[in-house]
């Protein structure tokens, strides 16, 4: 049986210096992500883009909307609303 890790909204706005920082975000994502990568299992990142007027974070064209470099891998799948 194969497994897939789905990561949702692991974006810069939730990391240190972001517009909506969540404490411990990097550590929480890193532990399970490392295990999936080591075992060669599929990882999919879902990226939220807030396009409503006055949105405070995940705004297209900002650094905050990007998947954080600490978790994204070149060979992994990225899904968004584009």
N, C-alpha and C positions, 0 to 999 in steps of 0.2 A: 504494500500500500504506500502510495506517495503522499506527501503532505505539502502544504503551501502556507507560507507565512504572509498574512496581509497586514501591512502597516498603513494606517490612515492618519493623515495630517501630521506626519513627523517633519514639520517644516520650521524654518528659521524663526518665525514669529513665536514659537513655543520654546525656543532655546534661549540661553543667556543673551541678554541684550535685545531680545525680540519684543514685540508690542504686547504679547500676552504670555510672558514667560511662565512655564510650569516647572516647579522645582523637581529635580531628579529625572527629567525627561531623557537626557542622554544615557544615563545609567540604566534606566528601565528598558529602553530600546536595544541597547548594546548587548545585554546578556543573552536574550533570546535570539537576536539577529546573528550573533557570533556562532551559536549552535547550528542554526539553519545553514549558514554559509559553509561551515566546516563539513557538514554532512552533504553538501551539494544540493540542497533542496531549494525549491522555487521560492523566491521572495518577490512580492508585488507591493509597490508603493502607490497609494492613492493620494493625489494632491488636490487640496481644496483651493479654489479661487473664488473669492468673494467679489461679485460684480455689482452688488446693490449700492446705490448712492450712499455715501457717508460711512462705508465699511471701515472698521478700525484696524483690521488685520487681514492677512491673506489676500492683499490687494495685488492684482496683476501688475507686473512691471516693477515690483519692489523686491528687495532682497528677502524680505520676510516670507514671501510666497514660495520661495525655492525650497526643495527638499534639502534638509541639512546635510552637509558634506560628511558628517560623522556616520551617517547611516546609509547613504545611497551608494550603490555599486554599479559599475558600468554595464554589467551583464544582466542586471535585474530589470524587471518590467515596471514602467511608470504609467499609471493611468490617471487621467484628469478629465476636465470637461471640454477640452479643445476638439 
